[in-house]
Amino acid sequence: MQTPNGLTAVPGESTGGRDARFISHLRESAVFRDYRDAFETTTGLPLAMRAAGSFQPPLHGSRRVNAFCALMSVRNKSCAACLQLQQRIEESATAGPKTLECFAGLYDSAVPVRVGENVVGYLQTGQVLLRSPSRSRFQDTVSQLSAWSAEGDVGQLEAAYFQTRVIAKRQYESMLRLLEIFTEQLAVLSNQLIVQAAAADSPAIAKARRFITENLQEELSLAQVAQAVSMSPSYFCKVFRRETGVALMDYLARERIELVKQQLLNRHTRVSEAAFAAGFQSLSQFNRVFRRIVGEAPSDYRERLHGSERSVTRPLPLVHAA
């Protein structure tokens, strides 16, 4: 069964679970870790990645969490308010970056991360002020916390509040644009990362992967791959899906798309030539699979790859997955 994000369902695993598994893999990749370190060092802001529908304390996992927000996260009522803000941001950040203000006047932002045409997670940053902190706004915040019976040590809260980073709105929007460009890079790499995530240590699966790579340009069937590893088709199908989380035909399609993308690096290669050379049997099938996995039509991808006018302002990201 196909899930909305283009992966094949594993029995007993929810769509949210598959998205969380992919985001977890992405979060541990060198691509994300390098970018997070560079972004946090350059901007001084925290950066975290979370799966869609996963409501953890704001910016969980970042080493640069705002001190005031960290104090809020240990109070039940204020923590609940922060989680509700995350939910509101997620609900409104489907088409692009979204920024909302919390009850204390700080701003949080989320940028959607896509696999193909579907949102599977978010890059999150913020915990900043877009105007200088004022005594009156802090008193309003303390009054709200008091109403929730969550005020705690007011002196500690005050010190943390007035140390909150203040950023000009235009500068902050530029930082969000950097995150948006990075999510475009991740979209380009998402299929490669999914294929890598399917790698397994099982000798049989490793052998199957080698057989697929060596024969990718041929019309492969489940029976052929199963025979190559001396398993019955039904048993191999179950083992492959259990160990990789991806059905064999889905894995084959994604490997072929990666081969097409490599061939299209040559500006003289036509889309149809690349499709048939990668083992696709019809252009209609190829077009459907390419759009599902990459999130755009093959012709649009090729045009963007080789420098239309748009590529002057939005160049193709030249990064590689770990």
Long-range contacts (C-beta under 8 A, 24 or more apart in sequence): 4-118, 5-115, 5-116, 5-118, 5-120, 6-115, 6-116, 6-118, 6-250, 6-292, 6-293, 7-115, 7-194, 7-245, 7-246, 7-250, 8-241, 8-246, 8-247, 8-249, 8-250, 10-241, 10-242, 10-245, 13-245, 16-51, 16-52, 16-53, 16-54, 18-245, 19-51, 19-52, 19-53, 19-120, 19-121, 20-51, 20-54, 21-197, 21-245, 22-51, 22-115, 22-120, 22-121, 22-193, 22-194, 22-197, 23-49, 23-50, 23-51, 23-54, 23-113, 23-120, 23-121, 24-51, 25-193, 25-196, 25-197, 26-113, 26-121, 26-186, 26-190, 26-193, 27-61, 29-193, 29-321, 29-322, 30-321, 30-322, 31-185, 31-186, 31-189, 31-319, 31-320, 31-321, 31-322, 32-186, 35-182, 36-62, 39-125, 39-175, 39-178, 39-179, 39-182, 40-64, 43-175, 44-165, 45-125, 45-126, 45-127, 45-128, 45-165, 45-175, 46-125, 46-126, 46-127, 47-123, 47-124, 47-125, 47-179, 48-123, 48-124, 48-125, 49-113, 49-121, 49-122, 49-123, 49-124, 50-121, 50-122, 50-124, 51-120, 51-121, 52-90, 52-119, 52-120, 52-121, 52-122, 53-90, 54-121, 55-83, 55-86, 55-87, 57-82, 57-83, 58-82, 58-83, 58-85, 58-86, 58-108, 58-124, 58-126, 58-127, 59-124, 59-125, 59-126, 59-127, 65-127, 66-106, 66-127, 66-128, 66-160, 66-164, 66-165, 67-160, 67-163, 67-164, 68-104, 68-106, 68-127, 68-157, 68-160, 68-161, 68-163, 68-164, 69-106, 69-127, 70-160, 71-152, 71-156, 71-157, 71-160, 72-104, 75-145, 75-148, 75-150, 75-152, 76-150, 77-145, 77-148, 77-149, 77-150, 78-103, 78-145, 78-148, 78-150, 86-110, 86-124, 89-122, 89-124, 90-122, 93-122, 94-119, 96-180, 97-176, 97-179, 97-180, 99-126, 99-172, 99-176, 103-141, 103-144, 104-137, 104-141, 104-144, 104-161, 105-129, 105-133, 105-137, 105-141, 106-164, 107-172, 109-176, 109-179, 111-176, 111-179, 111-180, 111-183, 112-183, 113-183, 113-186, 113-187, 114-183, 114-186, 114-187, 114-190, 114-295, 115-187, 115-190, 115-191, 115-194, 115-295, 116-190, 116-291, 116-292, 116-293, 116-294, 116-295, 117-291, 117-292, 117-295, 123-179, 123-182, 123-183, 125-175, 125-176, 125-179, 127-164, 127-165, 128-164, 128-165, 128-166, 128-167, 128-172, 129-164, 129-165, 129-166, 129-167, 130-166, 130-167, 130-168, 130-169, 130-172, 131-166, 132-166, 133-161, 133-162, 133-164, 133-166, 138-162, 181-314, 181-317, 184-314, 184-317, 185-317, 185-319, 187-295, 188-316, 188-317, 189-317, 189-319, 189-320, 189-321, 191-254, 191-257, 191-258, 191-293, 191-294, 192-258, 192-321, 193-321, 194-246, 194-254, 195-251, 195-254, 195-255, 195-258, 196-321, 197-244, 197-245, 198-244, 198-245, 198-246, 198-251, 199-244, 200-243, 200-244, 202-239, 202-243, 204-229, 204-231, 204-236, 204-239, 205-229, 205-239, 205-240, 205-243, 205-244, 208-236, 208-240, 212-251, 212-252, 212-255, 213-255, 216-252, 216-255, 216-256, 216-259, 216-278, 216-279, 217-259, 217-277, 217-278, 217-279, 218-279, 219-279, 219-281, 220-252, 220-279, 222-248, 222-249, 252-279, 253-289, 253-293, 254-293, 256-280, 256-289, 257-289, 257-290, 257-293, 257-294, 260-286, 260-290, 260-298, 261-294, 261-301, 264-298, 264-301, 264-302, 264-305, 265-305, 267-306, 271-298, 271-299, 271-302
